[in-house]
Amino acid sequence: MATTQSVTSTYAGEFAGKYIASALLSGNTLGKQAITLKPNVKYKSVVKKLSNTGIVKDATCDWAATGSLALTERILTPKELQVNEALCKDDFRADWEAISMGYSAHDNLPPTFSEFLISHMISSVGAATETSIWQGASGTDGEFGGFTPLFQADSDVVDVDNGGTAVDSSNVISALSSVYEAIPDTIYGADDLVIYASPNVVRAYMIALGGFGANGLGAAGFMSQGTVGEKPLNYSGIPIFMANGLPSSEIVIAQKSNLWFGTGLMSDQNLVKVLDMADLDGSQNVRFVMRYTAGVQYGIGSEIVYYWNSTP
């Protein structure tokens, strides 16, 4: 007979910040630090980016201001979000007991039943956060405004129209070439310049590098490896990052320092609790509560290239 599991721990305060950080960072974009993380945003954060022109002039005997400085200011306002879930302990007990008794191949999972439930919820929050980072709609319940809606509303962003054509292995090289050629001179060659691509674009690029198709790469593809062997995830020296939340067939080129994610990881608005309902109503339910904040913003729109269907 299985031992009855009870959840007596309540996570809040300092521990809440740690668990929320795990949830947010479990997504690909944040977990691999593909954009700039700005934690501890209590309510709003004014983010500035400085650019200058013409600062070097011919020398004279007098002091005179040279060039011009442009200070770009944007407001990063994380949105308050919450997760309220009721989970039945019976649905998870068998898996957790297998892990705790050493019958699972995954020996690094949480040793306590309550932490096992938290890890289950963290993966779901991480996936939702990844999607919102890139395509979330601020007016949609459970989402915060993502990058692509912001790009679409900003005329300064460099648009490259894909004409509604889905990217596949036959045209992915052309698609990457079009966004590469649109990179502004001001950021070309920057150390933190990244090509953010949706999963289907990355998959198409891997197939194209393997050759065996009418894509101009030759019959055997990259280093004559065909479809076998590791392929370089970069285009003309710029690393390609697979942004799982980016809409299908879309590409973004930007500096990592120009894309920001804000959250109040250590603020008093954050909360994680696991409440066992057995002593309250006799059920086998566990209630999971999470409250946190999240939002994105960018600095200079004219230094972002966005490949999408701009004329639907």
Stockholm file with secondary structure:
# STOCKHOLM 1.0

chainA/1-312         MATTQSVTSTYAGEFAGKYIASALLSGNTLGKQAITLKPNVKYKSVVKKLSNTGIVKDATCDWAATGSLALTERILTPKELQVNEALCKDDFRADWEAISMGYSAHDNLPPTFSEFLISHMISSVGAATETSIWQGASGTDGEFGGFTPLFQADSDVVDVDNGGTAVDSSNVISALSSVYEAIPDTIYGADDLVIYASPNVVRAYMIALGGFGANGLGAAGFMSQGTVGEKPLNYSGIPIFMANGLPSSEIVIAQKSNLWFGTGLMSDQNLVKVLDMADLDGSQNVRFVMRYTAGVQYGIGSEIVYYWNSTP
#=GR chainA/1-312 SS CCCCCCCCCCCCHHHHHHHHHHHHHTSHHHHTTCSEEECCCSSCEEEEEEEEECCCCCCCSSCCCCSEEEEEEEEECCEEEEEEEEEETHHHHHHHHHHHTTCSSCTTSCSSHHHHHHHHHHHHHHHHHHHHHHHCCTTSTTCCCCHHHHHHTCTTSEEEECTTCCCCTTTHHHHHHHHHHTCCTTTTTCTTEEEEECHHHHHHHHHHHTCCSSSSSCTTCGGGCTTSSCCCCEETTEEEEECTTSCTTCEEEEEGGGEEEECCTTSTTCEEEEEECHHHHSCSEEEEEEEEEEEEEESCGGGCEEEECSCC
#=GC SS_cons         CCCCCCCCCCCCHHHHHHHHHHHHHTSHHHHTTCSEEECCCSSCEEEEEEEEECCCCCCCSSCCCCSEEEEEEEEECCEEEEEEEEEETHHHHHHHHHHHTTCSSCTTSCSSHHHHHHHHHHHHHHHHHHHHHHHCCTTSTTCCCCHHHHHHTCTTSEEEECTTCCCCTTTHHHHHHHHHHTCCTTTTTCTTEEEEECHHHHHHHHHHHTCCSSSSSCTTCGGGCTTSSCCCCEETTEEEEECTTSCTTCEEEEEGGGEEEECCTTSTTCEEEEEECHHHHSCSEEEEEEEEEEEEEESCGGGCEEEECSCC
//
